[in-house]
Amino acid sequence: MNNWDRKNSIAQFVKVRRKKAKLTQVEFADFTGVGLRFVHELEQGKPNLMSDKVNQVLLFFGHILTPTPLSDETRRNMCE
């Protein structure tokens, strides 16, 4: 099994929003124009997905990837 971060904020965001929209992964892939495998890997927290495809999915919910400043505490926690 892959050691992916299933608690990844983007993975959780997409999965929760897709389910609220009452769409299966197959339907969601069709609506967003990405492959089913991509949707599955995104929702499972695969760490190295193409950002243009992630944005293609996020646009469905009116969002895009953007740089977000981190607090000093968050940065310290990431280094541990």
JOWO-V47882 format. One record per residue. BURIAL is # if it has 9 or more other C-alpha atoms within 8 Angstrom, else .. Layout:
burial=(BURIAL/BURIAL)
This chain:
burial=(././././#/#/./././#/#/#/./#/#/./#/#/#/./././#/./#/././#/#/#/./#/./#/./#/././#/#/#/#/#/#/#/#/././././././#/#/#/#/#/#/#/./././././././././././././././#/././././.)
